[in-house]
């Protein structure tokens, strides 16, 4: 999904999980968020915050790792830095 968004020229790859991600009856993941999609935002902060609040960060990052090593490295570094900052 993120690769497709990049290919389409979206520069803001951050989306809100509860309002912009849908799964249809065929279990196909779809995103809907046409506002602010061309603003530069390399890390999907809202998405990662929501996943963290749900207690699913480790599982989510495992899935990202399996699908895309580049995103995994970037997002893992962000999550690690955020966790370190919160522990201080």
Rosetta blueprint (number, residue, H / E / L):
1 X L
2 X H
3 X H
4 X H
5 X H
6 X H
7 X H
8 X L
9 X L
10 X L
11 X L
12 X E
13 X L
14 X L
15 X L
16 X L
17 X H
18 X H
19 X H
20 X H
21 X E
22 X E
23 X E
24 X L
25 X L
26 X L
27 X L
28 X L
29 X E
30 X E
31 X E
32 X L
33 X L
34 X L
35 X L
36 X L
37 X L
38 X L
39 X L
40 X L
41 X E
42 X L
43 X L
44 X L
45 X H
46 X H
47 X H
48 X H
49 X H
50 X H
51 X H
52 X H
53 X H
54 X L
55 X L
56 X L
57 X H
58 X H
59 X H
60 X H
61 X H
62 X H
63 X H
64 X H
65 X H
66 X H
67 X H
68 X L
69 X H
70 X H
71 X H
72 X H
73 X H
74 X H
75 X H
76 X H
77 X H
78 X H
79 X H
80 X H
81 X H
82 X H
83 X H
84 X H
85 X H
86 X H
87 X H
88 X L
